[in-house]
């Protein structure tokens, strides 16, 4: 691979996302920000330890679920193209 090909490869634009994907990403981000805010308020206000653990659990699990859904849809989209 020569330098011209490398520069062309670097200059590629990212794939365009559908409006549904953009809205889903914004919703996921809003949920994560809400959970972080609720966790901070709960910790500093001296809230129930059970709620703190539930918020921590949600902060770990929800991003993993969102990522898994994205991988699944990317896989099915590639499979449908072939």
C-alpha positions as CSV (number, residue, x, y, z in Angstrom):
1,X,0.0,0.0,0.0
2,X,1.5,3.3,-1.0
3,X,1.2,6.6,0.7
4,X,-1.6,7.9,-1.6
5,X,-3.7,4.9,-0.7
6,X,-3.1,5.4,3.0
7,X,-4.0,9.1,2.8
8,X,-7.2,8.2,0.9
9,X,-8.1,5.6,3.5
10,X,-7.6,8.1,6.4
11,X,-9.7,10.7,4.7
12,X,-12.8,8.5,4.5
13,X,-15.9,10.0,6.0
14,X,-17.6,8.0,8.7
15,X,-20.7,6.1,7.7
16,X,-23.9,8.0,7.7
17,X,-26.3,7.1,10.4
18,X,-30.1,6.8,10.1
19,X,-32.3,9.1,12.1
20,X,-33.4,6.1,14.2
21,X,-29.8,5.4,15.1
22,X,-29.2,9.0,16.1
23,X,-32.3,9.1,18.2
24,X,-31.4,5.8,19.9
25,X,-27.9,7.1,20.7
26,X,-29.3,10.3,22.1
27,X,-31.8,8.4,24.2
28,X,-29.1,6.1,25.5
29,X,-26.8,9.0,26.3
30,X,-29.7,10.8,28.1
31,X,-30.4,7.7,30.2
32,X,-26.8,7.3,31.2
33,X,-26.5,10.9,32.2
34,X,-29.7,10.6,34.2
35,X,-28.3,7.6,36.0
36,X,-25.1,9.3,36.8
37,X,-26.9,12.4,38.1
38,X,-29.2,10.2,40.2
39,X,-26.2,8.3,41.6
40,X,-24.4,11.5,42.6
41,X,-27.5,12.9,44.2
42,X,-28.2,9.7,46.1
43,X,-24.6,9.3,47.3
44,X,-24.2,12.9,48.6
45,X,-27.7,13.0,50.0
46,X,-27.1,9.9,52.1
47,X,-29.7,7.8,50.3
48,X,-30.5,4.1,50.6
49,X,-27.5,1.9,49.9
50,X,-29.7,-0.5,47.9
51,X,-30.6,2.3,45.5
52,X,-27.0,3.2,45.1
53,X,-26.2,-0.4,44.2
54,X,-29.1,-0.5,41.8
55,X,-27.9,2.6,40.0
56,X,-24.4,1.3,39.8
57,X,-25.7,-2.0,38.4
58,X,-27.8,-0.1,35.8
59,X,-24.7,2.0,34.8
60,X,-22.9,-1.2,34.1
61,X,-25.6,-3.2,32.4
62,X,-27.4,-0.6,30.2
63,X,-24.3,0.4,28.1
64,X,-23.5,-3.3,27.6
65,X,-27.1,-4.0,26.5
66,X,-27.0,-1.0,24.1
67,X,-23.7,-2.2,22.7
68,X,-24.9,-5.7,22.3
69,X,-28.0,-4.5,20.4
70,X,-25.8,-2.4,18.1
71,X,-23.5,-5.4,17.4
72,X,-26.6,-7.6,16.6
73,X,-28.0,-5.1,14.2
74,X,-24.7,-4.5,12.5
75,X,-24.3,-8.3,12.1
76,X,-27.7,-8.8,10.7
77,X,-27.3,-5.8,8.3
78,X,-24.0,-7.3,6.9
79,X,-25.6,-10.8,6.7
80,X,-28.6,-9.4,4.7
81,X,-26.3,-7.7,2.2
82,X,-24.6,-11.0,1.3
